[in-house]
Amino acid sequence: MELFRALGSLIEVPAAEHARVAAALGLPAVPTAAEHAGVVAQQRYPYASVYLGVEGMMGGEARDRIEGFRRALGLGREGGPRRGVETSADHLASLLGLLASVDEWRREESDSARKALLTQARVTLVWEHLASWTGPYLASFEGCGVPFYQAWASLLGDSMARLDREMAFPDYLPAPLRGAPDPADPRREGGPAFMGALFAPARTGVILLRDDLLRLADETGLVCRAGERRYVLNSFLAQDPGAALEWLAAHAEDWSGRVAATSPAPVARWWSDRATATARLLRELAADVETAPFEAQCAASGVQNASSGVQNTSSKSHDATSDVRSAAPKASTSVSAAADVR
């Protein structure tokens, strides 16, 4: 189980000791701070709450569940200091480190009753707080452009799959997935709700990265403005809502296939089905935009309302979404430093 602790450490900001760990695991050369910033810190946030929370933000009920689990084990609120920085309880490094610790405690426990409790705690940790989101998260590293992170994601995915095969999981979905609302339909819930839900993977079943929006611009010919992801997508919808919605629908369909076998079967099926439902909604909205007169588009799909709502609030938005812009990483760039962003 020390493998999981080692893999967890490698998603943090690169440090001198990472080279030794990576070499021991047969991984490529450790990335630079700039590569970590571009691939992880500014896009693929390694926090469970981003992928399991209904708002797609760090913290909230998803993190509270993990902190409650830690308290049940008699542990403190935070994940513990790592190189002088306190890591949030829902950070992947903290969760994988906790998995290694629980396994160690279980092996060393001599009391049969306590050993049984630790065995059940191990299953709960994996099912509720790791397997529930790591499959899609690791899938997002495909084609990230940094060999280290692609190899790291593959190794962690294989390791999780082996662990999954060893465990007897419950016959119900993890709590965050059971309680996740459906994708927001702007025709019923309004444009702002629709726009916000697009960046909440637990609602759409889809991870929408900064790089995906850059690809959307390249493939549709739309102008990509600098700003937060919501602002950028808002500008796409204002320029050509039909083209933007069609691209997003195709992305959701592709994502459904990508995550179909990345987790234990019930979890993978949930993510895949949720992405398919999102694609279907987006295609309906695109059809509404194409068939309705321009002046009726707001009433037909709510997409224009989504655009205006985001424009009015984009300067105030400080959620877990990344800015779609070039950002030179600073020496202090840290995934953990983003833990308080809500």
Secondary structure, 3 states (H helix, E strand, C coil): CHHHHHHHHCCCCCCHHHHHHHHHCCCCCCCCHHHHHHHHHCCCCCEHHHHHCCCCCCCHHHHHHHHHHHHHCCCCCCCCEECCEECCCCEHHHHHHHHHHHHHHHHHCCCHHHHHHHHHHHHHHHHHHCCCCHHHHHHCCCCCCCHHHHHHHHHHHHHHHHHHHHCCCCCCCCHHHHCCCCCCCHHHHCHHHHHHHCCCHHHHCCCCCHHHHHHHHHHHCCCCCCEEHHHHHHHHHHHCHHHHHHHHHHHHHHHHHHCCCCCCHHHHHHHHHHHHHHHHHHHHHHHHHHHCCHHHHHHHHCHHHHHHHHHHHHHHCCCCCCEECCCCCCCCCCCHHHCCCC
